[in-house]
Amino acid sequence: MSESPVESMQPERTCAYRILRYTPNLVRDEWVNIGVLVYDPQSGERRLRLIEEQEEYARLRRLHPEADESLLRALRDNLEDRFDSFRNLNGHGSNGGASNGSALQELLRKWDDTLSNALQLAPQKGVIANDLDAELERLYGDHVALPRVSSRVGAPGSRFQMRSYCSQVFRQAHIWDRIQKSVRAAEFTFPGDPMRIDYSYRRNGTRGFIQTLSVSRAPGDAKGIAHTFEDIAAKSTLKTEFAAITDIDLKENNDRNRFVARTLRDVGIEPVPLDHFAVWVAKLKPMIQ
């Protein structure tokens, strides 16, 4: 029996968030928002997201031509590692409840004093949320994502918009809690790899991976996805399967579309147009553990 929306709704809770700012020139006091941390002060449960798209970095370079892009690309993994190290060093387990919340608050206080001058946490603000993942997406869209401009109907979307739609489909299918989000590619490639896989799932001894791909904006990204998924298949201890969610249907009579389709299929990646994603998820749902 499928659960109803009421049954799947998580209780509301009082959470907090901090915006991560990049300020390369303190004298000018000019910053750009590059990330969001949203967390439950009681349990310590948290979600972190930083800029990762080429368009986001292009905007950052326009605003701050001297921005240290290599530093920023490694920042998310660095902060996640510091979260984990601090928790382990202070003896807070994954189920520590309020102790995890206290540890997180203590770490953030330390960061306020010790983060580099170029990286700053904006003052804490409160928010009511029943889903940290959904709230992270909302806050990221409001504070960090590229400003949306009016566009013609049917204009291709960014990966941010694609992920928002995919997340909505997972929630409507009531499998959001069974989907792993933002998986580090470095787990399968090499230390320092900044790439994140959008979604992962498990079914019958198989681990699946899903990555959004904006063919209209960055068809060349297909090569990076193909290479990364080859590494995952080679190093995973489980059987693997892969899907790339494309913003448009790949037409054989279009050279760019044909290049993307062949690049993906040559390494066993199934291209799934965004318009077909809901149907694809409906077929996958009964098999997901």
Secondary structure, 3 states (H helix, E strand, C coil): CCCCHHHHCCCCEEEEEEEEEEEEECCCCEEEEEEEEEECCCCCCEEEEECCCHHHHHHHHHHCCCCCHHHHHHHHHHHHHHHHHHHHHCCCCCCCCHHHHHHHHHHHHHHHHHCCCCEEECCCEEEEECCHHHHHHHHHHHHCCCCCCCCCCCCCCCHHHHHHHHHHHHHHCCCHHHCEEEEEHHHCCCCCCCCEEEEEEEECCEEEEEEEECCCCCCCHHHHHHHHHHHHHHHCCCEEEEEEEECCCCCCCCHHHHHHHHHHHCCCEEEEEHHHHHHHHHHHHHHCC
